[in-house]
Amino acid sequence: MDLQKHAERQGTAPALSELRASDADRDRIADMLREALAEGRLTADEHAERVEGVLAAKTVGELDVFVRDLPAGHAARTAPASAPAPNRPTAGAIPSDPDDNVVAVFSSAVRKGRWRAGRRIHAYAIFGSVEIDLSEALFEYQQVVVKAISVFGSVEVRVPENVSLRGTGGGVLGNFEVSTLDSGEADAPVVYVDGWAVLGSVEARPRRGKLVADILDRVQRKVDKGLRRHLER
């Protein structure tokens, strides 16, 4: 039985601080610590000690302890939650023609690794299978539409866990399943999965532990710039 559902039935749902920490939670705290080191708020020894604690932490509450005395940690606790992504893309933001076609007819087709995701991707699985893995993709646009058509086949879509994910398709004697996801990043990409599963399946969900590299790169560049400024003093 799911522990959270069991706790809710008993009236004892766990507090946020008691939830198990994910790899993404640890990465978020580690980013705050790197920025604090770059700004001179932490010494190298303090930074190393806290990072070691972050890696050993089991819950979200244990992680928060390491940034409680830092401005970034205070802002994270007091900032209002980001507005959820809209269920449909902004009008005019997505072209009618696809930037990329992924087709599998009595075969399989895969898009994965470090590739540039266009605004519209069409996937067709006819007695075959298609895998579209965006977990390491470069997002040049904030809104991406994946149009998935499965007929006696399967289409699998995987996204990083720090993007927003929406689904607006359906199934005809098939299974169309999208795990709705909301990102905590205001400028994070939104992936919309649309289409039909006819005697087949379309499935979209996050790949745990995978984050949009572009967002992390921007954070790292900011930390590096601050560290260089600190060393030049």
C-alpha positions in Angstrom: 0.0 0.0 0.0 1.2 3.5 -0.8 2.5 5.0 2.5 1.2 8.5 1.9 -2.3 7.2 1.0 -2.2 5.0 4.1 -1.2 8.0 6.3 -4.0 10.1 4.8 -6.6 7.5 5.6 -5.3 7.5 9.2 -5.4 11.3 9.3 -1.6 11.5 9.8 -0.3 12.6 6.3 3.5 13.4 6.6 4.6 17.0 6.7 6.7 18.3 3.8 9.8 18.2 6.0 9.3 14.5 6.6 9.2 13.5 3.0 12.1 11.5 1.6 14.6 13.7 -0.3 15.1 13.0 -4.0 18.3 13.5 -6.1 16.8 16.7 -7.4 16.3 18.0 -3.8 19.9 17.4 -3.0 21.1 19.1 -6.2 19.0 22.1 -5.4 20.6 22.5 -1.9 24.0 21.8 -3.3 23.5 24.7 -5.8 22.6 27.0 -2.9 25.8 26.0 -1.1 28.0 26.6 -4.2 26.5 30.1 -4.5 27.1 30.8 -0.8 30.7 29.7 -1.2 31.1 32.0 -4.3 29.7 34.9 -2.3 32.0 34.3 0.6 29.2 33.4 3.0 30.8 30.0 3.6 34.4 29.0 4.0 35.8 26.1 1.9 35.7 23.8 5.0 32.1 24.8 5.9 31.1 24.2 2.3 32.7 20.7 2.2 31.1 19.8 5.6 27.7 20.8 4.5 27.9 19.1 1.1 28.8 15.9 2.9 25.7 16.3 5.1 23.6 16.9 2.0 24.7 13.7 0.4 23.8 11.8 3.6 20.4 13.5 4.3 17.3 11.3 4.0 14.5 13.8 4.3 13.6 17.3 2.9 13.7 18.6 6.5 17.3 17.4 7.0 18.3 19.2 3.8 16.8 22.5 4.8 19.0 22.6 7.9 22.1 23.2 5.7 20.7 26.4 4.1 18.6 27.7 6.9 21.1 30.5 7.7 21.6 31.5 4.0 19.6 34.1 2.0 18.9 31.5 -0.7 17.4 29.1 1.8 15.2 31.8 3.4 14.0 32.9 0.0 13.1 29.4 -1.0 10.9 29.0 2.2 9.2 32.4 1.8 8.7 32.7 -1.9 5.2 32.0 -3.2 4.6 28.9 -5.2 5.0 29.2 -9.0 1.7 29.3 -10.9 0.9 26.0 -12.5 1.5 25.7 -16.3 -1.5 26.1 -18.5 -3.1 23.0 -19.9 -2.6 24.1 -23.5 0.2 26.0 -25.3 0.0 29.7 -25.9 -1.9 30.5 -29.0 0.5 31.0 -31.9 3.5 29.7 -30.0 3.6 26.3 -31.7 3.9 25.9 -35.5 1.5 23.7 -37.4 4.3 21.8 -39.1 6.6 19.5 -37.1 10.3 20.3 -36.5 10.9 16.6 -36.2 9.1 13.4 -37.2 9.8 10.1 -35.4 8.2 7.2 -37.3 8.2 3.5 -36.5 6.2 1.1 -38.8 6.7 -2.5 -37.9 10.0 -1.3 -36.3 11.3 0.9 -33.5 12.6 4.5 -33.4 14.4 6.4 -30.7 15.3 10.0 -30.0 17.5 10.3 -26.9 20.8 11.8 -25.6 21.9 15.4 -26.2 19.7 16.7 -28.9 17.8 19.9 -29.7 14.1 19.7 -29.1 12.0 21.7 -31.5 8.7 23.3 -30.7 6.6 20.5 -32.3 7.6 16.8 -32.5 5.4 14.2 -34.2 5.7 10.6 -33.2 4.0 7.7 -35.1 4.1 4.2 -33.9 2.2 1.8 -36.3 2.7 -1.8 -35.2 6.0 -0.5 -33.7 7.5 1.5 -30.8 8.8 5.0 -30.5 10.8 6.4 -27.6 11.3 10.1 -27.2 13.7 10.9 -24.3 14.0 14.6 -23.5 15.8 14.1 -20.2 19.1 15.2 -21.7 17.7 17.4 -24.6 18.5 21.0 -25.2 15.4 23.1 -24.8 15.5 26.1 -27.1 11.9 27.0 -26.5 9.8 27.1 -23.4 6.8 25.3 -24.9 7.2 21.9 -26.7 4.4 19.9 -28.2 4.7 16.1 -28.8 2.0 14.8 -31.0 1.9 11.1 -30.5 -0.2 8.7 -32.6 -0.1 5.0 -31.7 -1.9 2.3 -33.6 -1.2 -1.2 -32.4 2.1 0.2 -31.1 3.6 2.3 -28.3 4.9 5.8 -27.8 7.0 6.6 -24.7 7.9 10.1 -23.7 10.4 10.9 -21.0 11.1 14.4 -19.6 13.4 15.8 -16.9 11.7 16.1 -13.5 12.2 19.9 -13.4 9.9 20.7 -16.3 6.1 20.9 -16.4 4.3 18.1 -18.2 0.7 18.2 -19.5 -1.4 15.7 -21.5 -4.5 16.4 -23.7 -4.9 13.2 -25.7 -7.0 10.1 -25.4 -7.3 6.4 -26.1 -9.6 4.3 -28.4 -9.4 0.8 -27.0 -5.9 1.8 -25.9 -4.1 3.6 -23.1 -3.1 7.3 -23.1 -1.4 8.2 -19.8 0.5 11.4 -19.0 1.8 12.0 -15.5 1.1 15.7 -14.9 4.1 17.5 -13.5 4.6 21.1 -12.3 8.1 22.6 -12.2 9.2 24.9 -9.4 11.2 26.9 -11.9 9.4 29.9 -13.3 11.2 29.8 -16.7 11.2 26.0 -17.0 10.0 24.4 -20.2 6.5 23.0 -20.6 6.0 19.8 -22.5 2.5 19.1 -23.9 1.8 15.6 -25.1 -1.2 15.3 -27.4 -2.6 12.6 -29.7 -4.3 9.2 -29.7 -3.7 5.7 -28.7 -5.7 3.3 -30.9 -5.4 -0.3 -29.7 -2.0 0.8 -28.5 -0.4 3.0 -25.8 1.0 6.5 -25.3 2.8 7.1 -22.0 4.6 10.3 -20.8 6.3 10.7 -17.4 9.4 12.2 -15.8 12.7 10.4 -15.6 13.6 10.7 -12.0 17.0 12.2 -11.2 17.2 14.0 -14.6 17.1 17.8 -14.8 17.1 20.3 -17.6 20.8 20.9 -18.2 20.1 24.4 -19.5 18.6 25.6 -16.2 21.5 24.1 -14.3 24.1 25.6 -16.7 22.6 29.0 -16.0 22.9 28.5 -12.3 26.5 27.2 -12.6 27.6 30.1 -14.8 26.2 32.5 -12.1 28.1 30.7 -9.4 31.3 30.6 -11.4 31.0 34.4 -12.1 30.6 35.1 -8.4 33.5 32.8 -7.5 35.8 34.6 -9.9 34.7 38.0 -8.5 35.4 36.7 -5.0 38.9 35.4 -5.9 39.8 38.7 -7.6 39.3 40.8 -4.5 
